[in-house]
Amino acid sequence: MTFVKMALLGIVQIPLTKMKTMQEAIREKQLLEDFLDEQPHSLSQHSDPDKKFSSHQLKNFQNAVYFGTITIGTPPQEFQVNFDTGSSDLWVPSVDCQSPSCSKHKRFDPQKSTTFQPLNQKIELVYGSGSMKGVLGSDTIQIGNLVIVNQIFGLSQNQSSGVLEQVPYDGILGLAYPSLAIQGTTPVFDNLKNREVISEPVFAFYLSSRPENISTVMFGGVDHTYHKGKLQWIPVTQARFWQVAMSSMTMNGNVVGCSQGCQAVVDTGTSLLVGPTHLVTDILKLINPNPILNDEQMLSCDAINSLPTLLLTINGIVYPVPPDYYIQRFSERICFISFQGGTEILKNLGTSETWILGDVFLRLYFSVYDRGNNRIGLAPAA
């Protein structure tokens, strides 16, 4: 749950909730193998080279994670990355990495790129569910028709087993603010913005709830066909994460969180709704007084129709999250409650109570991230 970055000049500790839910989502490795066998090897891009706007398909794996294709180097080497609004760095495995979790993914070979430049800086990224050690380099990055030359990125040389081994993507492309990035580096989106590769300093996500519907990340503008009604804009409270003020959380008229106001981090890289452990425990007891398999997050799917809708109030607008979104099916009869505790360890967010609104929320609401005005736009997904 804690994301630590170590550079030669010292250690910066960045709180982050990342990928920890994948252990729950990928119970059987066969699920992943079957999924990857069914996928095409490359994604078609919907983009117009005359406009500085670019839209990219994302794959939806088990409603647990969304990822898409980028290339690195000359000639291009293709990688699947998690486009993550909860972090700011880009990294992929390197051919120098012999860890099992690297060998199961695509690895970047600097020797095969004529534009690669090594940088003499070691990095370490430590997650609650895994870690990577490596070095920085720079090369040409391409996302569809968007090209960035001399982009600094991480090359993983050692990765822990576990979740990082099982995820269906190779690396992470962070889309949070540059203050979260490794010191001395500029994130991918900042280079797109600063070098005017895109026409507007915005990006947006449409995360589909059904794998047959195409999920999309778009850079440089907004395709309004992906949402219903007008976008409601919410100011960012701290320019680090995509963090906003939330005023209440209720179920059936009862306050279940955020009783004194709180902060919410909008995070495409987190699968669930994550909050303080004591509040999540109470919500799970409320929703699931009779858990099955001795697991407070497991319940009979027959119960879904009788469960309450979660209401989140953000900037004066109520955002309902009905039970068929916060409950996910594991089998025909067994369902999983998509709440998780742990945010009490997050520091420096300017609040005593923090919630992370992950993909459970973002499947319901199309989201726009406006760096020009430091605000997030939300509207019901089409």
C-alpha positions in Angstrom: 0.0 0.0 0.0 3.0 2.3 0.5 4.9 3.4 -2.6 8.5 4.2 -1.8 10.9 5.8 -4.3 14.6 5.6 -3.7 17.0 7.6 -5.7 20.7 8.2 -5.3 20.0 11.5 -3.6 17.7 10.1 -0.9 14.4 8.5 -0.3 11.0 10.0 -1.0 8.0 8.1 0.5 4.8 8.4 -1.5 1.7 6.8 -0.1 -0.2 4.9 -2.8 -2.7 2.1 -3.0 -1.8 0.1 -6.0 -2.6 -3.3 -7.5 -3.2 -4.9 -4.1 -6.6 -6.0 -5.2 -5.2 -8.2 -8.0 -4.6 -11.1 -5.6 -8.3 -11.2 -5.0 -9.2 -10.7 -8.7 -6.8 -13.2 -10.1 -7.5 -16.2 -8.0 -6.6 -18.7 -10.7 -3.8 -18.2 -13.1 -5.8 -20.0 -15.7 -8.1 -17.0 -15.9 -5.3 -14.8 -17.0 -3.9 -17.4 -19.5 -7.4 -17.8 -21.1 -7.9 -14.1 -21.2 -4.6 -13.4 -23.0 -5.2 -16.2 -25.5 -8.4 -14.5 -26.5 -6.9 -11.0 -27.0 -5.5 -9.6 -30.3 -1.8 -8.9 -30.1 -2.1 -5.2 -30.9 -4.8 -2.6 -30.4 -6.3 -0.4 -33.1 -6.1 3.3 -32.3 -8.8 5.8 -33.0 -6.9 8.9 -33.7 -6.7 11.7 -36.3 -3.1 12.8 -37.1 -4.4 16.3 -38.1 -5.7 16.9 -34.5 -3.6 16.9 -31.4 -6.2 14.5 -29.8 -5.7 10.8 -29.5 -7.9 8.0 -28.2 -6.7 4.5 -27.3 -8.4 1.3 -26.5 -7.9 -0.3 -23.2 -8.3 -4.0 -22.3 -10.6 -4.8 -19.4 -9.3 -7.8 -17.4 -12.0 -9.3 -15.1 -13.2 -5.8 -14.2 -10.0 -5.7 -12.0 -7.6 -3.7 -14.2 -7.5 -1.8 -17.4 -4.4 -1.6 -19.6 -3.3 -0.6 -23.1 -0.4 -0.5 -25.6 2.6 1.8 -25.9 5.9 1.4 -27.7 9.4 2.3 -26.5 12.5 2.7 -28.6 13.6 2.7 -32.3 12.5 0.5 -33.8 9.5 0.3 -31.5 9.2 -2.4 -28.8 5.6 -2.9 -27.7 4.4 -3.0 -24.1 1.1 -3.3 -22.2 0.9 -0.7 -19.4 -1.6 0.3 -16.7 -2.5 3.9 -17.4 -2.6 4.9 -13.7 -3.8 8.2 -12.3 -2.5 7.2 -8.9 1.2 7.5 -9.7 3.5 9.5 -12.0 6.3 7.3 -13.3 6.6 5.1 -16.4 8.4 1.8 -16.0 8.7 -1.5 -17.8 10.7 -4.7 -17.3 14.2 -4.8 -18.7 16.0 -7.7 -20.4 18.5 -7.4 -17.5 15.7 -8.6 -15.1 15.7 -12.4 -14.5 13.0 -12.4 -11.8 10.1 -14.7 -12.5 7.7 -11.8 -12.6 9.8 -10.2 -15.4 10.2 -13.4 -17.4 6.4 -13.6 -17.7 6.2 -10.2 -19.3 7.6 -8.3 -22.2 11.1 -6.9 -21.5 12.7 -3.8 -23.0 16.1 -4.4 -24.7 18.1 -1.2 -24.8 20.6 -2.7 -27.1 17.9 -3.0 -29.8 17.0 0.7 -29.7 19.1 3.2 -31.6 17.6 6.1 -29.6 18.1 4.7 -26.0 20.2 6.8 -23.6 21.3 5.2 -20.3 21.1 7.4 -17.1 23.2 6.6 -14.1 20.5 6.7 -11.5 19.2 3.7 -9.6 15.5 3.6 -8.5 13.4 1.4 -6.3 9.6 1.3 -6.3 8.1 -0.6 -3.3 4.4 -1.4 -3.3 2.3 -3.0 -0.6 2.1 -6.0 -2.9 5.5 -6.0 -4.5 8.6 -4.1 -5.5 10.9 -3.4 -8.4 14.5 -2.2 -8.5 16.1 -0.8 -11.6 17.6 2.2 -13.4 16.5 5.2 -15.3 17.0 5.5 -19.1 15.5 7.7 -21.8 14.0 6.9 -25.2 11.2 7.6 -27.6 7.8 6.7 -26.3 4.8 6.4 -28.6 1.1 6.2 -27.6 -0.8 5.7 -30.8 0.1 8.8 -32.9 1.5 10.7 -29.9 5.3 10.7 -29.9 7.7 11.9 -27.1 11.4 11.8 -27.7 13.9 11.6 -24.8 11.3 10.5 -22.3 12.9 9.3 -19.0 11.5 6.0 -17.8 12.4 3.2 -15.4 13.8 -0.2 -16.5 13.0 -2.8 -13.9 16.0 -5.1 -13.2 14.5 -7.0 -10.2 10.9 -7.6 -9.3 9.3 -9.4 -6.5 7.0 -12.3 -7.1 3.3 -12.3 -6.3 0.9 -9.7 -7.7 3.5 -8.1 -10.1 4.1 -11.6 -11.5 0.4 -12.3 -12.1 -0.9 -9.0 -13.5 -1.7 -9.0 -17.3 0.3 -5.9 -18.1 4.0 -5.3 -18.3 4.5 -2.0 -16.6 2.8 1.2 -15.4 2.4 4.6 -17.0 1.6 7.2 -14.2 -0.7 10.1 -14.9 -0.7 11.9 -11.6 1.1 15.2 -10.9 4.9 15.7 -11.4 5.4 16.3 -7.7 4.9 12.5 -7.2 7.4 11.6 -9.9 11.0 10.5 -9.3 13.1 13.6 -8.6 14.6 15.1 -11.7 12.2 13.4 -14.1 9.2 14.7 -16.1 6.1 12.5 -16.4 4.8 11.4 -19.8 1.7 13.6 -19.7 3.8 16.7 -18.7 6.0 16.1 -21.7 2.9 15.7 -24.0 1.6 19.0 -22.5 4.8 21.0 -22.3 6.0 20.1 -25.8 2.5 20.8 -27.3 2.2 17.2 -28.6 -1.5 17.6 -27.6 -3.8 20.6 -28.1 -5.3 20.7 -24.6 -3.8 19.7 -21.3 -6.5 17.2 -20.5 -7.0 13.4 -20.6 -10.0 11.3 -19.9 -11.1 7.7 -19.2 -14.1 5.6 -20.1 -13.9 2.3 -18.2 -16.5 -0.1 -19.4 -18.2 -2.5 -17.0 -18.6 -5.2 -19.7 -15.5 -6.6 -21.4 -17.2 -6.6 -24.8 -17.5 -2.8 -24.6 -14.3 -1.0 -25.5 -12.7 1.0 -22.7 -10.7 4.1 -23.7 -8.2 6.6 -22.5 -8.0 9.8 -24.5 -5.3 12.5 -24.5 -5.6 16.2 -25.6 -9.4 16.5 -25.6 -12.7 14.9 -24.7 -15.0 12.7 -26.8 -18.3 13.6 -25.3 -20.1 10.6 -26.8 -18.7 8.6 -23.9 -20.9 10.3 -21.2 -24.5 11.4 -20.6 -25.4 14.9 -19.4 -22.9 17.6 -18.7 -19.6 17.2 -16.9 -19.6 18.3 -13.3 -16.2 20.0 -12.5 -14.5 19.4 -9.1 -11.4 21.4 -8.0 -8.3 19.4 -7.1 -7.4 20.1 -3.5 -3.7 19.1 -3.6 -1.8 18.9 -6.9 -0.1 15.5 -6.2 -2.7 12.8 -6.6 -6.0 13.6 -8.4 -7.5 14.5 -5.0 -10.8 16.2 -4.3 -12.9 17.1 -1.3 -15.8 14.7 -0.5 -18.5 15.8 2.0 -20.5 12.7 2.8 -21.0 8.9 2.2 -24.3 7.4 3.1 -26.3 4.2 2.7 -30.1 4.1 3.4 -29.8 7.6 5.0 -27.1 6.4 7.4 -23.6 8.1 7.4 -21.1 5.3 6.7 -18.0 7.5 6.1 -16.8 11.0 5.6 -18.9 12.3 8.5 -16.7 15.4 9.0 -15.8 15.8 5.3 -12.8 13.9 3.9 -10.5 13.7 0.9 -11.0 11.3 -2.1 -8.3 10.2 -4.6 -9.6 9.4 -8.0 -7.4 6.5 -9.1 -7.7 4.4 -12.3 -4.9 2.1 -11.0 -6.9 0.9 -7.9 -9.7 -1.7 -8.5 -11.9 -1.2 -5.5 -13.3 1.5 -3.1 -10.6 1.8 -0.4 -11.0 3.6 2.9 -10.0 3.6 6.6 -10.1 0.0 7.9 -12.5 0.7 10.8 -15.1 2.3 8.5 -14.8 -0.3 5.9 -15.2 -3.0 8.5 -18.5 -1.3 9.6 -19.7 -1.1 6.0 -19.0 -4.8 5.4 -20.9 -5.7 8.6 -23.8 -3.5 7.4 -23.9 -5.0 3.9 -23.0 -8.6 4.9 -24.1 -9.6 8.4 -23.8 -13.3 7.4 -20.5 -13.7 5.4 -19.7 -17.0 3.6 -16.4 -18.8 3.5 -15.4 -17.0 6.7 -14.6 -13.9 4.5 -16.3 -10.6 5.3 -16.1 -9.6 1.7 -17.8 -12.7 0.4 -21.6 -13.1 0.2 -24.3 -14.9 -1.7 -25.1 -13.3 -5.0 -28.8 -13.7 -4.1 -28.4 -10.8 -1.7 -27.5 -8.1 -4.3 -31.1 -7.0 -4.9 -31.7 -6.2 -1.3 -28.6 -4.2 -0.7 -28.5 -0.3 -0.4 -27.1 2.1 -2.9 -23.9 4.0 -1.7 -24.3 7.8 -2.1 -21.1 9.9 -2.4 -21.5 13.7 -2.2 -18.7 15.6 -4.0 -18.8 19.3 -4.6 -22.5 19.4 -4.0 -23.4 16.6 -6.4 -24.6 13.2 -5.3 -22.9 10.3 -7.1 -24.9 7.0 -6.5 -23.0 3.7 -6.6 -25.6 0.9 -6.8 -24.9 -2.6 -5.4 -24.6 -4.2 -8.8 -21.4 -2.0 -9.2 -19.9 -2.4 -5.7 -20.6 -6.1 -5.8 -18.7 -8.3 -8.3 -19.4 -11.9 -9.2 -16.8 -14.6 -8.6 -19.1 -17.4 -9.6 -22.7 -18.0 -10.2 -23.5 -18.0 -6.5 -20.6 -16.3 -4.7 -20.0 -12.5 -4.9 -17.4 -10.2 -3.7 -17.9 -6.8 -2.0 -15.5 -4.3 -3.6 -14.6 -2.4 -0.4 -11.1 -2.6 1.2 -9.5 -0.9 4.2 -6.0 0.5 4.5 -6.0 4.3 3.8 -5.2 5.1 7.4 -1.5 4.6 6.5 -1.7 7.4 3.9 0.1 10.6 5.1 0.4 14.2 3.9 -3.0 14.3 2.2 -4.2 17.1 4.4 -7.0 15.0 6.0 -7.5 12.4 8.7 -9.9 10.4 6.5 -9.1 9.4 2.9 -11.0 7.3 0.4 -9.8 6.0 -2.9 -12.3 5.9 -5.7 -11.1 3.2 -7.9 -12.4 1.4 -11.0 -15.7 0.4 -9.2 -16.6 4.1 -9.2 -15.0 5.0 -12.5 -17.0 2.3 -14.4 -20.1 4.4 -13.5 -18.6 7.8 -14.1 -16.7 9.0 -17.2 -13.7 11.0 -15.8 -11.8 14.0 -17.2 -8.5 15.2 -15.7 -7.8 18.8 -16.5 -4.3 19.9 -15.7 -4.9 23.4 -17.2 -7.5 24.2 -14.5 -6.5 21.6 -11.8 -9.9 20.0 -11.8 -11.7 16.7 -12.5 -14.8 16.4 -14.5 -17.4 13.6 -13.8 -20.5 12.6 -15.7 -22.5 9.3 -15.9 -20.8 7.0 -18.4 -22.7 6.3 -21.6 
